[in-house]
Amino acid sequence: MALGLFRRTHLSDRQEAAVQKTLSHLRSQRRNRFRILACIDGTEESFMTVRSAGQLAATDDCDIIILYVRPIDQGLHSGGLQVRLARQNMMDAGFELPGVSYLKKALNVLREEGIEAENWPRVVEHQDAWGDPAGDNKAEYRSPEGRSVVLKLKTAPDVAVGILDQYELGPYNLMILGEPSRWRGEFSSFFDAGIVQTVTTMAPCSVLVARPPRNRKGFFICTDGTSRSLQAVRRAAVLAHVIGEPITLFAVTRDETGRKAAEAAIANAKALLQAMKITVAESKLGIGKAAEEIVSAGSHYRVIVVSDEGRSRMQRLFKGSVATDVVRHARTSVLDVR
Protein backbone atom coordinates (compact mmCIF):
# COMPACT_ATOMS: atom_id res chain seq x y z
CA MET A 1 0.00 0.00 0.00
CA ALA A 2 2.84 2.39 0.85
CA LEU A 3 4.51 1.50 -2.46
CA GLY A 4 1.28 2.23 -4.34
CA LEU A 5 0.97 5.61 -2.63
CA PHE A 6 4.58 6.37 -3.51
CA ARG A 7 3.96 5.52 -7.16
CA ARG A 8 0.85 7.65 -7.34
CA THR A 9 2.62 10.58 -5.68
CA HIS A 10 5.67 10.11 -7.86
CA LEU A 11 3.55 9.98 -11.00
CA SER A 12 1.69 13.08 -9.91
CA ASP A 13 4.97 14.93 -9.43
CA ARG A 14 6.15 13.86 -12.87
CA GLN A 15 2.87 14.93 -14.44
CA GLU A 16 3.06 18.30 -12.69
CA ALA A 17 6.64 18.78 -13.90
CA ALA A 18 5.57 17.92 -17.46
CA VAL A 19 2.67 20.39 -17.30
CA GLN A 20 4.93 23.16 -16.00
CA LYS A 21 7.49 22.43 -18.72
CA THR A 22 4.79 22.62 -21.39
CA LEU A 23 3.45 25.89 -19.98
CA SER A 24 6.94 27.36 -19.83
CA HIS A 25 7.56 26.43 -23.46
CA LEU A 26 4.20 27.90 -24.49
CA ARG A 27 4.86 31.19 -22.68
CA SER A 28 8.28 31.37 -24.30
CA GLN A 29 6.70 31.04 -27.74
CA ARG A 30 4.09 33.67 -26.92
CA ARG A 31 6.71 36.19 -25.86
CA ASN A 32 7.82 36.36 -29.48
CA ARG A 33 4.38 37.53 -30.56
CA PHE A 34 2.28 40.63 -29.86
CA ARG A 35 -0.75 39.37 -27.95
CA ILE A 36 -3.86 41.46 -27.38
CA LEU A 37 -6.56 40.60 -24.85
CA ALA A 38 -9.87 42.27 -25.79
CA CYS A 39 -12.52 42.08 -23.05
CA ILE A 40 -16.24 42.22 -23.83
CA ASP A 41 -19.36 42.18 -21.65
CA GLY A 42 -22.03 41.83 -24.33
CA THR A 43 -23.04 45.49 -24.57
CA GLU A 44 -22.79 47.17 -27.95
CA GLU A 45 -20.19 49.58 -26.57
CA SER A 46 -17.94 46.75 -25.40
CA PHE A 47 -17.31 45.54 -28.98
CA MET A 48 -15.22 48.66 -29.46
CA THR A 49 -12.47 46.62 -27.77
CA VAL A 50 -12.65 43.97 -30.51
CA ARG A 51 -12.66 46.59 -33.25
CA SER A 52 -9.63 48.28 -31.67
CA ALA A 53 -7.84 44.93 -31.43
CA GLY A 54 -8.50 44.24 -35.09
CA GLN A 55 -7.11 47.64 -36.07
CA LEU A 56 -4.03 47.40 -33.84
CA ALA A 57 -3.17 43.80 -34.77
CA ALA A 58 -2.04 44.80 -38.24
CA THR A 59 0.51 42.05 -38.89
CA ASP A 60 0.62 38.26 -38.80
CA ASP A 61 2.78 38.22 -35.66
CA CYS A 62 -0.15 39.65 -33.66
CA ASP A 63 -2.64 37.38 -31.88
CA ILE A 64 -6.07 38.42 -30.60
CA ILE A 65 -7.76 36.82 -27.61
CA ILE A 66 -11.37 37.87 -27.01
CA LEU A 67 -12.54 37.30 -23.45
CA TYR A 68 -15.99 37.09 -21.92
CA VAL A 69 -16.09 36.39 -18.18
CA ARG A 70 -19.17 34.49 -17.00
CA PRO A 71 -20.22 34.41 -13.33
CA ILE A 72 -20.08 30.96 -11.77
CA ASP A 73 -23.01 28.66 -12.63
CA GLN A 74 -24.99 31.34 -14.45
CA GLY A 75 -27.94 29.78 -16.26
CA LEU A 76 -26.66 26.21 -16.13
CA HIS A 77 -29.50 24.48 -14.30
CA SER A 78 -31.05 22.94 -17.39
CA GLY A 79 -29.33 19.57 -17.54
CA GLY A 80 -26.02 17.74 -17.73
CA LEU A 81 -26.47 16.64 -21.35
CA GLN A 82 -26.49 20.22 -22.56
CA VAL A 83 -23.44 21.04 -20.46
CA ARG A 84 -21.59 18.06 -21.96
CA LEU A 85 -22.47 19.31 -25.44
CA ALA A 86 -21.13 22.73 -24.58
CA ARG A 87 -17.93 21.17 -23.30
CA GLN A 88 -17.46 19.22 -26.51
CA ASN A 89 -17.85 22.27 -28.72
CA MET A 90 -18.99 25.52 -27.21
CA MET A 91 -19.44 27.21 -30.58
CA ASP A 92 -21.63 24.52 -32.18
CA ALA A 93 -23.60 23.06 -29.27
CA GLY A 94 -27.34 23.45 -29.44
CA PHE A 95 -27.27 24.88 -25.92
CA GLU A 96 -25.49 28.22 -25.87
CA LEU A 97 -23.72 29.17 -22.68
CA PRO A 98 -24.19 32.79 -21.63
CA GLY A 99 -21.58 34.74 -23.54
CA VAL A 100 -21.15 32.41 -26.52
CA SER A 101 -23.38 34.55 -28.77
CA TYR A 102 -21.28 37.59 -27.83
CA LEU A 103 -18.09 35.77 -28.79
CA LYS A 104 -19.65 34.80 -32.13
CA LYS A 105 -20.53 38.43 -32.70
CA ALA A 106 -16.92 39.37 -32.00
CA LEU A 107 -15.89 37.23 -34.98
CA ASN A 108 -18.19 39.32 -37.17
CA VAL A 109 -16.59 42.51 -35.87
CA LEU A 110 -13.12 41.16 -36.72
CA ARG A 111 -14.36 40.27 -40.21
CA GLU A 112 -15.37 43.90 -40.68
CA GLU A 113 -11.77 44.81 -39.80
CA GLY A 114 -10.41 42.41 -42.43
CA ILE A 115 -9.63 39.42 -40.18
CA GLU A 116 -11.74 36.49 -41.40
CA ALA A 117 -10.84 34.10 -38.59
CA GLU A 118 -13.98 31.97 -38.96
CA ASN A 119 -12.48 30.52 -42.15
CA TRP A 120 -9.33 29.29 -40.40
CA PRO A 121 -8.84 25.80 -38.87
CA ARG A 122 -10.22 25.67 -35.34
CA VAL A 123 -9.43 23.79 -32.13
CA VAL A 124 -11.87 23.75 -29.18
CA GLU A 125 -10.78 23.11 -25.59
CA HIS A 126 -12.45 22.80 -22.19
CA GLN A 127 -11.00 23.09 -18.69
CA ASP A 128 -12.72 22.65 -15.32
CA ALA A 129 -12.85 25.82 -13.24
CA TRP A 130 -14.29 26.85 -9.87
CA GLY A 131 -16.43 23.71 -9.67
CA ASP A 132 -18.69 25.19 -12.33
CA PRO A 133 -20.61 22.73 -14.54
CA ALA A 134 -19.30 24.24 -17.79
CA GLY A 135 -15.92 25.58 -16.62
CA ASP A 136 -13.65 27.47 -19.04
CA ASN A 137 -14.01 27.01 -22.80
CA LYS A 138 -12.10 28.36 -25.74
CA ALA A 139 -12.06 28.10 -29.51
CA GLU A 140 -8.76 28.91 -31.23
CA TYR A 141 -8.64 29.81 -34.91
CA ARG A 142 -5.20 29.68 -36.53
CA SER A 143 -4.35 31.15 -39.91
CA PRO A 144 -1.94 29.53 -42.41
CA GLU A 145 0.51 32.32 -41.50
CA GLY A 146 0.44 31.32 -37.83
CA ARG A 147 -1.80 34.07 -36.45
CA SER A 148 -4.26 33.09 -33.70
CA VAL A 149 -7.67 34.42 -32.83
CA VAL A 150 -9.03 32.91 -29.62
CA LEU A 151 -12.56 33.14 -28.26
CA LYS A 152 -12.40 32.56 -24.51
CA LEU A 153 -15.42 31.95 -22.29
CA LYS A 154 -14.06 32.15 -18.76
CA THR A 155 -15.75 31.34 -15.46
CA ALA A 156 -14.91 33.44 -12.40
CA PRO A 157 -16.56 34.72 -9.21
CA ASP A 158 -15.93 38.30 -10.35
CA VAL A 159 -15.32 39.83 -13.76
CA ALA A 160 -12.21 41.80 -12.75
CA VAL A 161 -10.77 38.69 -11.08
CA GLY A 162 -11.43 36.71 -14.25
CA ILE A 163 -9.68 39.26 -16.47
CA LEU A 164 -6.62 39.49 -14.22
CA ASP A 165 -6.53 35.72 -13.87
CA GLN A 166 -6.54 35.41 -17.66
CA TYR A 167 -3.35 37.48 -17.80
CA GLU A 168 -1.60 34.76 -15.80
CA LEU A 169 -2.43 32.34 -18.62
CA GLY A 170 -0.92 34.76 -21.15
CA PRO A 171 1.30 36.63 -21.13
CA TYR A 172 -0.24 39.57 -23.00
CA ASN A 173 1.30 42.77 -24.33
CA LEU A 174 -1.93 44.73 -24.22
CA MET A 175 -5.36 44.53 -22.58
CA ILE A 176 -8.24 46.45 -24.13
CA LEU A 177 -11.21 47.44 -21.98
CA GLY A 178 -14.35 49.39 -22.75
CA GLU A 179 -15.17 52.83 -21.40
CA PRO A 180 -15.96 52.65 -17.65
CA SER A 181 -19.51 53.31 -16.51
CA ARG A 182 -18.18 54.74 -13.25
CA TRP A 183 -14.85 55.66 -11.70
CA ARG A 184 -14.22 56.13 -7.99
CA GLY A 185 -11.74 58.42 -6.30
CA GLU A 186 -8.54 56.82 -5.03
CA PHE A 187 -9.89 56.44 -1.48
CA SER A 188 -13.32 55.13 -2.51
CA SER A 189 -11.74 52.67 -4.95
CA PHE A 190 -10.28 50.74 -2.02
CA PHE A 191 -13.81 49.67 -1.14
CA ASP A 192 -15.83 49.81 -4.36
CA ALA A 193 -13.88 50.11 -7.58
CA GLY A 194 -15.49 49.23 -10.91
CA ILE A 195 -14.19 46.55 -13.27
CA VAL A 196 -12.28 48.88 -15.59
CA GLN A 197 -10.76 50.83 -12.71
CA THR A 198 -9.67 47.66 -10.91
CA VAL A 199 -8.09 46.09 -13.98
CA THR A 200 -6.45 49.33 -15.12
CA THR A 201 -4.92 49.80 -11.67
CA MET A 202 -3.73 46.21 -11.19
CA ALA A 203 -2.92 44.89 -14.67
CA PRO A 204 0.74 43.91 -15.14
CA CYS A 205 0.71 44.92 -18.82
CA SER A 206 -0.30 47.98 -20.82
CA VAL A 207 -4.02 48.79 -20.87
CA LEU A 208 -6.03 50.55 -23.56
CA VAL A 209 -9.37 51.99 -22.47
CA ALA A 210 -11.21 52.20 -25.79
CA ARG A 211 -13.67 54.94 -26.61
CA PRO A 212 -15.34 55.65 -30.00
CA PRO A 213 -12.80 57.37 -32.32
CA ARG A 214 -15.33 59.86 -33.79
CA ASN A 215 -13.12 60.46 -36.84
CA ARG A 216 -10.13 61.40 -34.70
CA LYS A 217 -6.66 60.57 -35.98
CA GLY A 218 -3.21 60.23 -34.47
CA PHE A 219 -1.38 59.07 -31.37
CA PHE A 220 -0.91 61.84 -28.81
CA ILE A 221 2.16 60.56 -26.94
CA CYS A 222 3.07 62.23 -23.65
CA THR A 223 6.59 62.38 -22.25
CA ASP A 224 8.19 63.83 -19.13
CA GLY A 225 11.79 62.95 -19.98
CA THR A 226 12.15 59.99 -17.58
CA SER A 227 13.47 56.64 -18.77
CA ARG A 228 10.08 55.07 -18.04
CA SER A 229 8.43 57.71 -20.20
CA LEU A 230 10.89 57.22 -23.06
CA GLN A 231 10.18 53.48 -23.04
CA ALA A 232 6.49 54.27 -23.35
CA VAL A 233 7.22 56.67 -26.22
CA ARG A 234 9.20 54.00 -28.04
CA ARG A 235 6.61 51.26 -27.66
CA ALA A 236 3.61 53.44 -28.50
CA ALA A 237 5.36 54.99 -31.49
CA VAL A 238 6.13 51.57 -32.97
CA LEU A 239 2.46 50.66 -32.66
CA ALA A 240 1.36 53.94 -34.26
CA HIS A 241 3.91 53.55 -37.05
CA VAL A 242 2.77 50.01 -37.88
CA ILE A 243 -0.89 51.01 -38.24
CA GLY A 244 -0.10 54.27 -40.02
CA GLU A 245 -1.22 56.78 -37.39
CA PRO A 246 0.55 60.18 -37.20
CA ILE A 247 2.45 60.89 -33.99
CA THR A 248 2.26 64.01 -31.84
CA LEU A 249 4.69 64.39 -28.92
CA PHE A 250 3.50 66.34 -25.90
CA ALA A 251 5.08 67.52 -22.66
CA VAL A 252 3.58 69.65 -19.92
CA THR A 253 5.12 71.94 -17.33
CA ARG A 254 3.49 73.43 -14.25
CA ASP A 255 4.71 76.94 -15.06
CA GLU A 256 7.18 78.82 -17.21
CA THR A 257 10.12 77.84 -14.99
CA GLY A 258 9.87 74.27 -16.30
CA ARG A 259 9.61 75.14 -19.99
CA LYS A 260 13.22 74.24 -20.83
CA ALA A 261 12.92 70.84 -19.15
CA ALA A 262 9.69 70.09 -21.02
CA GLU A 263 11.22 71.17 -24.33
CA ALA A 264 14.22 68.94 -23.62
CA ALA A 265 11.90 66.01 -22.90
CA ILE A 266 10.23 66.47 -26.28
CA ALA A 267 13.59 66.85 -28.04
CA ASN A 268 14.91 63.65 -26.48
CA ALA A 269 11.80 61.69 -27.43
CA LYS A 270 11.95 63.03 -30.97
CA ALA A 271 15.63 62.10 -31.29
CA LEU A 272 14.83 58.57 -30.08
CA LEU A 273 12.15 58.12 -32.72
CA GLN A 274 14.29 59.64 -35.46
CA ALA A 275 16.97 57.06 -34.64
CA MET A 276 14.26 54.42 -35.12
CA LYS A 277 13.29 56.05 -38.45
CA ILE A 278 9.84 56.93 -37.13
CA THR A 279 8.47 60.31 -38.20
CA VAL A 280 6.99 62.74 -35.68
CA ALA A 281 4.19 64.79 -37.22
CA GLU A 282 4.21 67.57 -34.61
CA SER A 283 5.26 68.50 -31.08
CA LYS A 284 3.29 70.44 -28.49
CA LEU A 285 3.88 71.84 -25.01
CA GLY A 286 1.28 72.59 -22.33
CA ILE A 287 1.49 74.75 -19.22
CA GLY A 288 -0.62 73.90 -16.19
CA LYS A 289 -1.75 70.80 -14.28
CA ALA A 290 -0.48 67.72 -16.09
CA ALA A 291 -3.66 65.62 -16.27
CA GLU A 292 -5.86 68.58 -17.21
CA GLU A 293 -3.52 69.73 -19.98
CA ILE A 294 -3.17 66.21 -21.39
CA VAL A 295 -6.93 65.63 -21.43
CA SER A 296 -7.66 69.04 -22.95
CA ALA A 297 -5.10 68.80 -25.76
CA GLY A 298 -5.15 65.04 -26.27
CA SER A 299 -8.88 64.44 -26.58
CA HIS A 300 -8.76 65.71 -30.18
CA TYR A 301 -6.67 62.65 -31.15
CA ARG A 302 -7.53 59.00 -31.63
CA VAL A 303 -5.38 57.79 -28.73
CA ILE A 304 -3.71 59.50 -25.79
CA VAL A 305 -0.60 57.66 -24.61
CA VAL A 306 0.61 58.02 -21.02
CA SER A 307 3.25 56.10 -19.10
CA ASP A 308 2.15 54.48 -15.87
CA GLU A 309 4.08 55.66 -12.80
CA GLY A 310 4.29 52.14 -11.39
CA ARG A 311 2.73 53.17 -8.08
CA SER A 312 0.89 50.81 -5.76
CA ARG A 313 -2.72 51.50 -4.80
CA MET A 314 -1.53 52.93 -1.48
CA GLN A 315 0.96 55.21 -3.23
CA ARG A 316 -1.76 56.37 -5.60
CA LEU A 317 -3.90 57.26 -2.60
CA PHE A 318 -1.31 59.71 -1.25
CA LYS A 319 0.55 60.81 -4.40
CA GLY A 320 -2.17 60.48 -7.01
CA SER A 321 -1.57 59.32 -10.58
CA VAL A 322 -1.54 61.43 -13.71
CA ALA A 323 -2.05 58.33 -15.87
CA THR A 324 -5.12 57.27 -13.88
CA ASP A 325 -6.59 60.77 -13.97
CA VAL A 326 -6.17 60.90 -17.75
CA VAL A 327 -7.81 57.50 -18.23
CA ARG A 328 -10.70 58.65 -16.08
CA HIS A 329 -11.38 62.05 -17.67
CA ALA A 330 -10.29 61.75 -21.31
CA ARG A 331 -12.91 61.89 -24.04
CA THR A 332 -10.93 59.61 -26.34
CA SER A 333 -9.13 56.28 -26.01
CA VAL A 334 -6.20 56.18 -23.57
CA LEU A 335 -3.22 53.80 -23.71
CA ASP A 336 -1.60 53.41 -20.29
CA VAL A 337 1.82 51.94 -21.07
CA ARG A 338 3.64 49.66 -18.62
N, C-alpha and C positions, 0 to 999 in steps of 0.2 A: 504493500500500500504506500509506504514511504517512497519507494522507487517510482511508482506511478505518479505520485504528486510531484516528484522531482522532474520527471519527464514532461509533465504538463506545464510546470513552471518554466522549465528550460525552453520548451517549445514556444511558450508565450513570449519569453524574452527575445528569442530569435525572430519571431514574427514582428515584435515591436521594433527591433533593430532594422528589419527589412523595410518596414513601413516608413521609419524615419529616414532611411537612406533614400527611398523613393521620393519622399517629400522634399528632401534636400536637393536631389537632382532636378526635380520639377521646378523648385524655386530658382535654382541656378539658371535654368533655361529661360524662365520668365524674366529674369533680370536683364536679359539681352533684348527685350521687347518693351515697347511703350504700351502699358496696360491701363485702360480707363474703366473705372467702375461708375456706371450711371444708375442712380437710384430713382425708382418711380413709386408712386403710391396710388396710381389709378386715376387721379384727377387729370383733366386735360392739360393743366399747367405743368404737371410733372413730366410730361413727355418732352418738354423743352430740354431736359437733361439728355435724352436719347438723341435728339436732333443736334445738340451741341457736340455730343460724342462722335456722331457721324461726320460732322464738319471738321473736328479736330483730328480725327484718326484718318489722316489724308494718305497714308502710305501703307504698304503691306506688312510693315513691321509693327503695326499698331493693332492691338486686340481690344475688343469692347465686351465688357461684361455688364449685362443689364440685370439689376437686382430688385426684386420685390420681396419685402419681409412680411410674412404672414404670422399673426398672433397664434400662439399654441392652440391646437384643436379647434380652430375656427371653422364651423360648418361641416364637421366631419362625423356627424352622428347618424349617417344614413346607410351604413353597412360596410362590412369588411371587404366584400367583393369589389366594390367601387374603389376603395382605397388601394387594393392590390392592382387594379387596372391602372390607377394613377401612378403607382410605383413603377409599373412596367414601362409606361410611356406617358409622361405627363402631358405631352402636347397632342396626343391622339386619343387618349382615353375618353370614353363617352361621358364620364363624370369629370367635370372641370373643377379643380381645386380653386379656391379663391385666389385670384392673382394671375392664373394662367391666361385668361383672356387679355389681361393687360400686357403680359409678356408677348403674346401674339401680335397685339397692336404695335408694340415696340418694333417688331420686325418690319411692319409696314412703314413706320417712320424712317427706319434705316434705308428701306428701298427708295423712299423719296429723296434721300441724301446720296443715292447712287451705290449703296451697299446691298446687293441682293443675296443676303445670307441664306434665305430659305431654299435657294437652289444648290447649296453646298451639301456635301455629305454630313450626316448628323449622327452623334452618339448621345444616348440618354443615360443618365446615372441617377441612382437614389442612395441616400444615406440616412440612417436613423438619427433623430435629433430630439432631445428634450422629452423623450417618451411619447412624442406625438404620433398619431396613427400614420400620417403621411410623411413626416420627416422633411428632409431637404431633398430637392429635386433639381436637376439641371439638364439642359439640352445644349450641346456644343456643336456649332456649325463651323467647319473648317474648309477654307478655300484651297484650291490647287496651289496657290502661292504661299500657303502656310498661315494665313490670317485666321484668327478665331473670333467668332461672335458667340457669346454664351448667354443663355437665358437662365437665370438662377431664381428659383422659388425657395426662399429660406424661412425656416421656422425659428422664432425667438420670442421670449417673453416681452420684449420691448423693441420697437423699431430701431432706435438708436443703438441699442446693444447689438442687434442683428447686423447693422451696417458695419460697426466697428469690429465685430467678430469676423465678418467677411474679409476685412483687411488682412487678418492673421492668416487666411487661406491664400492670400495673394502671392507676392506683394503687388501693390498697385502704384503707379506713378501719379495718378490723378483720380480724385473722387469728384463726381458732379452731383450736386443737390439742387432741388428746386428752390424758388424764393420762399423764405420763411413766412408763415402766417403770423407769427409773433416773435418778439425778441426781448428778453428780460435784461435788466441792468446786471452788472457784474455781481452784486450782492444777491439779488433775487434769483439769479441763475443757479446759485448753489442749491436752491430748494426746488425750483420749478423751471428748468430750462426746456425749451422746445427741442424737437429732433434736429433741425438744422443747426441750431446754436450749439447743442451738445456735440454733434459730430464735427462741426467746424473747429470747436475748441480743442477736441481731444484727438482728432485724426492724426496719424503719424506722417501722412503724405500731404501733398498739395491738394487744396479743395477749391473747386469752382462753384460758386453759387450763381446759377443760371437765371437770367431774366430775359424777357423778350427783347431782341436786338433793335426793333423799331427803326430799321434802315440805318442804324449807326455802323460806322466802320472804324477799324483801327484798334491797336493795343496801346493803352495809355499806361506806360510802365514807370512806376515811381522808384526813385532811388534816394538814399540819404548818404551815400558814400561809404558805408560799412561793407566789410567783406560779405556778410550775409546778404546785404542788398544787391551787391554786384552779382552774386550767384543767382539770385532771383531774376535779375536783368538778363543774364546770359540764357537761362533756361526758358524764360518767357519769350525772349526774342527769337530763339530757335523755333519755338512753336508758331509764333506769328509769321516768321519767314516761310516756314513750310506750307502754311495755308494761305499765304499771299496777303496778309493783313499789314497795312502800313504801321510803323512804330513811332510813337511820340514818347520822348523821355521827359520826366517831370520831377522837379525837386521843390521843396517848400522850406521856407525859413520863417521863424517867428517874427523877426523884424529885420530892418535894413542891416543891422550889425552882422547878420549871418549870410548876407548875400554872396560874398566871395566863396564861402564854404559850399553853399548850394550850387553855385556855378561850377565849382571844381568837381562836385559830385556828378553833375551832368556831363562834364567834359571827360571824366574818367570812364563813365558808362559808355559814352559815345566812342571813345578810343577802343574800349574792349570790343564793341560790336564791329567797328571798322576792321579790327584785326581778324575778326571772324567772317569778314566780307558780308556783313549784314548792314543794309542801309537804314539810316534813321531819317524819317520823313521830316520831323521837326522836334524842337526842344522848347520847353516852357518852364517858367519859374513862378511860384506862388509865394505870397507873403501873408502870414496869419497862422491860425491853428491848423495843424497838419491835416487831421481828418476832414475838417470842413473844407479846406482848400482842395484836397484831393477829390472829394465828392462833387464839389461845385464844378471844377474843371473837367473831371474825368467822366462824368455822367453823359457827356456828349459823344463818347466813344463806345465801341462795341464791348470792350473788356477793360476794366481797371485792374492793374497788376500791383499787388503790394507784397512785401516780404514779411512773413510772420516773425515776431520778435522772439519766439521760443520761450515765452513765459508760461509758468504754471497757472492754474486757476487762481491760486492764492496770490501770486504776483500780479495777475491781471486785476484782482480786487483792489490792490493798493496803488499800483502804478498805471493801470489802464492799458489799453492796447489800441494803437492807431489802426492796425489791420482789422481788428474786430469792429471798431467803430465804422470803418469804411464799408465792410460787408453789410453791416446793419442798415446804414443810411443811404447807400448808393442807389441810384435809379437805373443802373445798368448792371451787367454781369460783373462779378468780382472774382479774380483769381488770387487766392491767398497761397503764396509759394512757400514751401518748406523743404 
